[in-house]
Amino acid sequence: MASTEASLPSPPSESASAVSLDSSIRTTPIHPDLTEIQVPGEPLPVYRYHPITCQPIEEQDVRAELHKLRQEFPSKETALRAQEQAAKEVKRTLDEAEKKKEQIQRAMDKKTKERDTEMKVLSKYQEVKASDIPS
């Protein structure tokens, strides 16, 4: 089975490294509702760039997926509705991730403050103990 896995081509996202969201090459949002996710704006249209690697997407690389999507969403209206729904879902996921990040940061700050307070109490205790030792 390992030989079968080794012969499979790697997905495009694995062949190129991810470009950070604050990179200077990211200039154009991929969707009006997702302004925080950007890709290069030129020379290709936004939908021709991979949103993670910012590499150009060639039609022959995604031909099977395009065919499947055209069957699933036969009209322009259904495709646009699905695109809006997907954008809302991504936005919700990003918002949840940001909230979780803030929650974790608050918890870390609280633990750091508790540790600092405990260290102050311990150092005071050690000073008092040291002064109680007769010389």
Phi, psi and omega in degrees: 000329179296325180292327177293316180295324181291332182276347180287139178289147180280147178296156181303325183293336179274335184281336178236148183280156180290144177258129184299151184295339180260015179294148181290342179283343178276112184235339187234127179298146179284341180202147180302330179275349182240061184292338180283345177256114183235157176227170176301143182266342184224155357274352182264160173293157185304322183288355179264005178248141175289129186292342180262314185266345184061020177273147177299141177259126178266140183301321181295336178287334184237020184303316181295317179295321178297318179298316179298317180294323178294327176287320182289323181235083187290332181251160180297323181296316180293325178293318179294320176298316179295322178295316178297318179297317179296320178297319178296320180295317178296317179299317179297317180296318178296318179296318178297319179296320179295318177298317179296319179298316179295320179297316179294319179297319178297317179297319178295317179298319179297315179296321178297317179297317178298317179297316179298319178297316179297322178294321178296315179298316180297316181295322176297316180299317180295323178296315179296316178299318181294325180284340178280345181285122179290144181259000000 
